[in-house]
């Protein structure tokens, strides 16, 4: 989690609190990590950390958007800032889809995560 906090601090996103979300809350078995936090201005922030080895395509992007919506229903609040940290090759259409839905997409190396 410290690496994620340090990476976001480089991107000018400082969080007051950060907690890991249990994947059973959104009923998924995907290999990812979800963090929820509050930034300095008291806005809710969600971070999806994806470390898959295969290419991240449009289908994966839709699944992440759906998981975030399930998470919003489970915790009863909306997230103003949404980040996804991807350590695999990223399809340009998937990146565009994520950005159009309000996500900030960062391609990182496996070492960063």
C-alpha positions in Angstrom: 0.0 0.0 0.0 2.9 2.3 0.7 4.0 2.1 -3.0 0.5 3.2 -4.1 0.5 6.1 -1.7 3.9 7.2 -2.9 2.9 6.9 -6.5 -0.2 9.0 -6.0 1.7 11.6 -4.0 3.9 12.1 -7.1 0.7 12.8 -9.0 -0.4 15.4 -6.5 -3.1 13.2 -4.9 -2.5 13.2 -1.1 -4.9 11.1 0.9 -5.8 11.7 4.6 -6.9 8.1 5.0 -6.6 4.9 2.9 -8.0 1.5 3.5 -8.0 -1.7 1.6 -11.4 -3.0 0.4 -12.2 -6.7 0.7 -13.0 -8.1 -2.7 -15.9 -10.2 -1.3 -17.7 -6.9 -0.8 -18.0 -6.5 -4.5 -18.3 -10.2 -5.1 -15.3 -10.7 -7.4 -12.5 -13.2 -7.6 -10.4 -11.0 -10.0 -6.7 -10.5 -9.2 -6.7 -6.9 -8.2 -6.6 -4.7 -5.2 -9.0 -2.0 -4.3 -8.3 1.0 -2.0 -10.7 3.5 -0.7 -9.7 6.8 0.9 -10.5 10.4 1.5 -8.3 13.2 0.1 -7.4 16.5 1.7 -10.6 18.2 0.5 -12.7 15.4 2.0 -13.7 13.8 -1.3 -13.9 10.1 -1.5 -11.3 8.4 -3.8 -11.1 4.9 -5.1 -8.0 3.2 -6.4 -7.9 0.0 -8.4 -4.5 -1.7 -8.7 -4.4 -4.2 -11.5 -1.4 -6.5 -12.0 -2.6 -8.9 -14.7 -0.1 -10.1 -17.2 -2.3 -10.1 -20.3 -3.4 -7.0 -22.2 -6.0 -4.7 -20.6 -8.8 -4.4 -23.2 -12.1 -2.7 -23.4 -13.9 -5.7 -21.8 -11.7 -5.4 -18.7 -12.4 -1.6 -18.6 -16.1 -2.3 -18.5 -15.7 -4.8 -15.7 -13.7 -2.3 -13.6 -16.4 0.3 -14.2 -19.1 -2.2 -13.1 -17.1 -3.2 -10.0 -16.8 0.5 -9.0 -20.6 0.9 -9.3 -21.1 -2.2 -7.1 -18.7 -0.8 -4.6 -20.6 2.5 -4.5 -23.8 0.7 -3.8 -22.1 -1.5 -1.1 -20.6 1.5 0.8 -23.5 3.9 0.2 -21.5 6.8 -1.2 -20.1 8.0 -4.5 -16.4 8.4 -5.4 -15.4 11.8 -6.9 -11.9 10.7 -7.8 -11.2 7.3 -9.5 -7.8 6.0 -10.3 -6.7 2.8 -12.0 -3.0 1.7 -11.8 -2.3 -0.9 -14.5 0.9 -2.9 -14.8 0.1 -4.6 -18.1 -0.1 -3.4 -21.8 -3.1 -1.1 -22.2 -5.4 -1.0 -25.2 -6.0 2.6 -26.4 -9.8 2.1 -26.6 -9.9 0.8 -23.0 -7.9 3.9 -21.9 -10.3 6.2 -23.8 -13.3 4.4 -22.3 -12.0 4.7 -18.8 -11.2 8.4 -19.2 -14.7 9.1 -20.7 -16.2 7.6 -17.5 -14.2 9.8 -15.2 -11.2 7.6 -14.4 -7.5 8.6 -14.3 -5.5 5.8 -15.9 -1.8 5.3 -15.0 0.4 2.7 -16.6 3.0 1.5 -14.1 5.7 -1.1 -14.0 5.4 -4.3 -12.0 8.2 -2.9 -9.8 6.0 0.2 -8.9 3.2 -2.0 -7.6 
